[in-house]
Amino acid sequence: MKDMFSLNVQSIEISGIRKFFNKVAEVPEALSLTLGQPDFNVPEKIKASMIKAIDENKTGYTSNAGIIELRQQIASYLKGFDINYEAEEICTTIGGSEALLSVFMSIINQGDKVLIPSPAYPAYESCVKLVGGEVVNYQLNEDFTINFEEVKAVIQRERPKVLVVSYPSNPTGAFLSKEDRDKLYEFLKYEEIIVVSDEIYSALCYEINYYSICQFKDIKHKVILVSGFSKMFSMTGLRLGYVCAPSNFMHQIMKVHQYNVSCAPSIVQWGAYEGLKSCLGDVEEMKEEFKKRRDYLYDRLTAMGMDVVLPKGAFYMFPSIKKYGLTSEEFCERLLREGYVAVVPGSAFGVGGEGYIRISYSYSMESLEEGMNRLEKWLKESF
């Protein structure tokens, strides 16, 4: 049958992160440092709250946007970061992934250009292509911060409808400094462009202060915030995210969300509500442990002679492997087969990721130590 499949769907591939993770099964002795999944358990009070919700039969549909108690609690939590949204401007989603797709479906028409950083989380490009948009990349600085001259030039040349900003970043761990936030604001307030700010790792920022483009009230009418609880509360499989946007955007986003999933899981919403009320201390403990792992990993990699930028958020490190004369795919394939360590090729994160690898330190310190020992041994034997 001619045209059996959507051309938009055919234009994308399965995530390179998952693709390489699946290869690990072919090498039983390999140690994987591939996935961005915290090795902590869901906080006990969140578990108890979800069990209680089941016992109290809170298992039916919620409103499309989610229970009001959670949305009010999210609004209160964000105010602590000087980000101001009311409960009516918040919609809970099936993880950050559904939030992203619902946002892109609601604002992108066929052929609309979307400016996406490179390297970046691969879902941005795939979601844009799924809905018929055109991806335009902007390159980052060597420390993975925003190259403003590049962004300005691309916007002037391409006239995109949407700009995607992602800090703290997957895969680089970079964060948005106050200086860069202010520069971005001064630039964006004069541009006719919609900003989608993915801040799923905001709870895992290692700097004292947190900065976001969403903190400016006078450009709120063209900014959409995407975030969630998968990383914050180590509840990746429970699938709960959220979108914050002014009413003109939210009215359209809600249509997509409603017909796609109706609502986020009721019992998980009650769990996240309890988490925001009672478990922020657990989040701080987890963040401190990630910081220790980050410092250990950074010290080991630099001692091996690898070029690496110290991450300031999330739980990924993105060292350069350009000096070894291999593509990121070749490097990771050989490291897996010969050194028995699995990491993700930088090319999985777009053209700007070539020449790098992503190492996740969401694994235990014991796993990181063993992984670094194997990597060091392999490098000495191979180069």
Secondary structure, DSSP 4 states (H G I P E B T S, - for coil): -TT-S-HHHHT--S-HHHHHHHHGGG-TT-EE------SSPPPHHHHHHHHHHHHTT--S---TT--HHHHHHHHHHHHTTT----GGGEEEESHHHHHHHHHHHHH--TT-EEEEEES--THHHHHHHHTT-EEEEEEBPTTSSB-HHHHHHHHHHH--SEEEEESS-TTT-----HHHHHHHHHHHTTS--EEEEE-TTGGGB-SSS---GGG-GGGGGGEEEEEESTTTTT-GGG--EEEE--HHHHHHHHHHHHHHHSS--HHHHHHHHHHHHH-HHHHHHHHHHHHHHHHHHHHHHHHTT-B-PPP-BTTEE--B-GGGTS-HHHHHHHIIIII-EE-EEGGGG-GGGTTBEEEE--S-HHHHHHHHHHHHHHHHHH-
